[in-house]
Amino acid sequence: MKNYKPKGRLTASAYIDGILKGDRVLLSRAITIIESNLESDKVLAKEIIQEILPHSGKSIRIGITGVPGVGKSTFIESFGKYLITQGKRVAILSIDPSSQRSKGSILGDKTRMEELATMQEAYIRPSASGDTLGGVANKTGETMLLCEAGGYDIILIETVGVGQSETAVHGMTDFFLLLMLSGAGDELQGIKKGIMEMADMVVINKADGDNVRMSEMARLQYQNALHIFPQSESGWSPVVSTASAIKNIGIDTVWNEVSKFKSLVDQNGYFFKNRNHQQIAWMYNNINEELKHLFYGSANIKEHLSVLERDIVSAKISPVKAAQLMIDEFKRSF
Ligand SMILES: Nc1nc2c(ncn2[C@@H]2O[C@H](COP(=O)(O)OP(=O)(O)OP(=O)(O)O)[C@@H](O)[C@H]2O)c(=O)[nH]1
């Protein structure tokens, strides 16, 4: 398959050479291939990913989540610009579960991070669309590898959801940051306990104006709440701080904590252990997605399924039996 070149595309090596030289146009075009559902692009995408692997992995991957309105875009704009003053290059990707429905994304929309979007040291890419969260997550993970090869040392992966997409982002990042607000309980903010539990750091945003005192109180409350969770395998104790994304207050603290975390997990070996674990999980995620694609994409299966749906509704067959029939049918097709 080497030198495979579908119509209108370059070879994998040509994209990779460009990406390694910092060519943003070729980076974007390679990401488009990763996100494409055309069979020819899928073949090329696999080749690109295989060849990019030795050039990837050198960044710090940070997941950022929080309910809509908490100030994610404002925070990322502020944090991203701060990182650039520290000599970093920053890529911002997003996993947006709603893009599964709309086939397009509002997250990562350039207008949400106006100044950052114009900076050479920043690269912002809207969320991939797809039929399943697993599929979207796989594409974002691959995009991340391309960005790393393109010399971005910090990858921020943002997610808006209040459910499974956080788990997906947590599964592909090194450090997980949860943005919260003061004055609203966890339930009000729609943040589930499981998400709190994944956080390496909680930042109470909008700690400005009349909110400063409340934010400090919230910080203490969350700090106490986090102590209840069992110690993470990383050996890191999650921290809570306050910030004002809009006024650029407390942004440096976030980076200091990420740096402390990185030193700790480099020293105790957790960093590579976790990355290895994530790589293996990624393989299984790919297998699951490919199997689903094969199964539900088969015309024969589709036909049988519509008949079985009717039979289930009219109580002619149990759902369990129907599922078994379909799996048997699938097995026969190999
Ligand atoms: N006072 C104050 N307002 C802020 C701060 N950060 C964000 N905001 C405001 O909060 C609102 C929401 O901010 P966004 O950055 O769009 O929030 P988001 O979480 O990205 O929201 P979605 O795009 O809906 O997911 C905007 O009106 C911001 O100006 C802050 O630190 N202090």
The ligand as a MOL file (V3000), in Angstrom:
LIG
                    3D

  0  0  0     0  0            999 V3000
M  V30 BEGIN CTAB
M  V30 COUNTS 32 34 0 0 0
M  V30 BEGIN ATOM
M  V30 1 N -17.2100 37.4670 34.5640 0
M  V30 2 C -16.6660 36.5340 33.7950 0
M  V30 3 N -17.3090 36.1210 32.6980 0
M  V30 4 C -16.7330 35.1680 31.9470 0
M  V30 5 C -15.4890 34.5890 32.2750 0
M  V30 6 N -15.1890 33.6400 31.3610 0
M  V30 7 C -16.2150 33.6260 30.4780 0
M  V30 8 N -17.1370 34.5430 30.8130 0
M  V30 9 C -18.3850 34.8470 30.0980 0
M  V30 10 O -19.2400 33.7060 30.1620 0
M  V30 11 C -19.9540 33.5540 28.9460 0
M  V30 12 C -19.7140 32.1570 28.3850 0
M  V30 13 O -18.3470 32.0490 28.0490 0
M  V30 14 P -17.8290 31.0310 26.9410 0
M  V30 15 O -16.3500 31.0960 26.9570 0
M  V30 16 O -18.5070 31.2310 25.6600 0
M  V30 17 O -18.3390 29.6750 27.6010 0
M  V30 18 P -18.3180 28.1860 27.0590 0
M  V30 19 O -18.2310 27.3150 28.2460 0
M  V30 20 O -17.2750 28.0310 26.0150 0
M  V30 21 O -19.7150 28.0720 26.4680 0
M  V30 22 P -20.2130 27.1930 25.2620 0
M  V30 23 O -19.5560 27.7790 24.0530 0
M  V30 24 O -21.6910 27.4040 25.2870 0
M  V30 25 O -19.7920 25.8030 25.5720 0
M  V30 26 C -19.4750 34.6750 28.0290 0
M  V30 27 O -20.3840 35.7170 28.1000 0
M  V30 28 C -18.1460 35.0610 28.6250 0
M  V30 29 O -17.8130 36.4060 28.3730 0
M  V30 30 C -14.8160 35.0660 33.4570 0
M  V30 31 O -13.7230 34.6490 33.8300 0
M  V30 32 N -15.4590 36.0380 34.1650 0
M  V30 END ATOM
M  V30 BEGIN BOND
M  V30 1 1 1 2
M  V30 2 2 2 3
M  V30 3 1 2 32
M  V30 4 1 3 4
M  V30 5 2 4 5
M  V30 6 1 4 8
M  V30 7 1 5 6
M  V30 8 1 5 30
M  V30 9 2 6 7
M  V30 10 1 7 8
M  V30 11 1 8 9
M  V30 12 1 9 10
M  V30 13 1 9 28
M  V30 14 1 10 11
M  V30 15 1 11 12
M  V30 16 1 11 26
M  V30 17 1 12 13
M  V30 18 1 13 14
M  V30 19 2 14 15
M  V30 20 1 14 16
M  V30 21 1 14 17
M  V30 22 1 17 18
M  V30 23 2 18 19
M  V30 24 1 18 20
M  V30 25 1 18 21
M  V30 26 1 21 22
M  V30 27 2 22 23
M  V30 28 1 22 24
M  V30 29 1 22 25
M  V30 30 1 26 27
M  V30 31 1 26 28
M  V30 32 1 28 29
M  V30 33 2 30 31
M  V30 34 1 30 32
M  V30 END BOND
M  V30 END CTAB
M  END
